[in-house]
Amino acid sequence: LGAVRGGRTIAAAAAARTEADRVLVPLARLRRHGAGTWRAQARLTAQGALLVPWLQVAVVGLAGAEVAWGRITPGELLAAARYVALGTGVGMAIGGLNRLLRARTAARRAAEVLGRPVPSYGARSLPSGPGRLELRGVWARGAGGRVLEDVWLDVPGGAAVAVAGRAGSGKSLLAALPGRLAEPEQGTVLIDGVPVHELSRDALGRAVAYAFERPELFGATVRDAIAAGPGTGVPPEARLRAAARAAYAEEFVLRLPGCYDTPLPEAHMSGGERQRLGLARAFAHGGRVLVLDDATSSLDTVTELRVNEAVAAGMAGRTRLIVAHRAATAAAADLVAWLDAGRLRALAPHGTLWRDPDYRAIFAPVGLP
C-alpha cells in the first residue's frame, strides 16, 4: 500500500526494481497467511451450509411441537416453514450481491491501473553538460483535460527557475514532465539536448530528482528513507548527512530515539518534518535537474527561507525547477516561468514581473484584490 501511495516518488527516483524486491520479500509469509485465510473461509462456508438446513429443521420441529400442543394451526406451521426458507434465501442472496459489488469495485480499480500506458524507455545516456532543460512546443493533458498548450521554455543549465501561476494553470504538470511522471501529447522535453524519452530509466533517474508536497517515505529506518533512490548503490554516509543538513532535517533527526537508525514507524513526524526528509532525499540523489513540486508548503517561514537559501546556494550547479506558491519563493529564483491558462506568458526575473498587476495578483490572498 505504501508503494501504491508513493508511486510518483518511486517513479521519480527510478527505484521500481528496488521497491519490487522489497515488496516481494514477505511473499512466503504472506502466502502462509493467505492459505490460512482460505482454510478459515472454507470452514466457515461449510458451517454456513450446515447451518441453513439445521435452522430449517429446528424451526419446523418447534412448530410441529406447537401444533401437537394445540398452540398453532397446521397453516401457521406451513407459514413458519416458508418464512424460514425465505429468510435464509434472502441472506444468501445478499451475501452474493455483496461479493458481486466488491468484485465490480475491484475490477474498476484494476482497470484504472491497466488502462494507463506503459512508458517505454530508450537506451541513451546523457552527455556531459550543465543540465539545460528545454520544452519545445509541449501540449500536455491533466486529469481534467488539456492543461498545457504550446509551451516553449528554455531553462539555462544551473539556473533556478520558479514556476508560478494561478491554480489550474499547469504548474505541477509542467514540473512532472522532465522526469516523465507525465507525458506530453505533443512536443519534446530535452535535457542537455537529449529527448527524455530516449534516455534509459536509470539515466533519467540519475539526471532528475524530485521533492513533493506530501513525500512518501520508504525503507526500514530514517537513513533508508533518505538513501532511497535510483540503482542499487547507497550514497555515502557523509553525503546523506550533508543532504539532511541542507534540508534542515538533521536537527529533528538527531532528536529521534535512534537518530538516523530510528525505525520509520517509530519516527513520529509532522508534515513539515516529512517534507524536510523528502527534500533531503532529493538533495542526496539529485543529478543535473532538481524539481521541487510545492515541497516547502508545510514548512514554517523561517525554515522555508533557510531551505530556499540552501537550494539557491548549496544546490548551485544544478538546474532547479521550483513550483512557487509564495512570492518569497519566486523572488529567490533566478527566473520565473509565469504560466497563464496553460501557456507560458513570460520568463523573466521576479522583480521585472512584479511591475505587472496581473502577476502580483497570483500571490494575493484569496478574496483580496
Sequence and secondary structure as in RCSB ss.txt:
>XXXX:A:sequence
LGAVRGGRTIAAAAAARTEADRVLVPLARLRRHGAGTWRAQARLTAQGALLVPWLQVAVVGLAGAEVAWGRITPG
ELLAAARYVALGTGVGMAIGGLNRLLRARTAARRAAEVLGRPVPSYGARSLPSGPGRLELRGVWARGAGGRVLED
VWLDVPGGAAVAVAGRAGSGKSLLAALPGRLAEPEQGTVLIDGVPVHELSRDALGRAVAYAFERPELFGATVRDA
IAAGPGTGVPPEARLRAAARAAYAEEFVLRLPGCYDTPLPEAHMSGGERQRLGLARAFAHGGRVLVLDDATSSLD
TVTELRVNEAVAAGMAGRTRLIVAHRAATAAAADLVAWLDAGRLRALAPHGTLWRDPDYRAIFAPVGLP
>XXXX:A:secstr
 HHHHTHHHHHHTT HHHHHHHHHTTHHHHHHHHHHHHHHHHHHHHHHHHHHHHHHHHHHHHHHHHHHTTSS HH
HHHHHHHHHHHHHHHHHHHHHHHHHHHHHHHHHHHHHHHTS       B   S    EEEEEEEEEETTEEEEEE
EEEEE TT EEEEEESTTSSHHHHHHTTTTSS  SEEEEEETTEEGGGB HHHHHHHEEEEESS    SSBHHHH
HH  SSS    HHHHHHHHHHTT HHHHTTSTTGGGSBGGG    HHHHHHHHHHHHHHH  SEEEEESTTTTS 
HHHHHHHHHIIIIITTTSEEEEE  SHHHHHTSSEEEEEETTEEEEEE HHHHTTSHHHHHHTS TT  
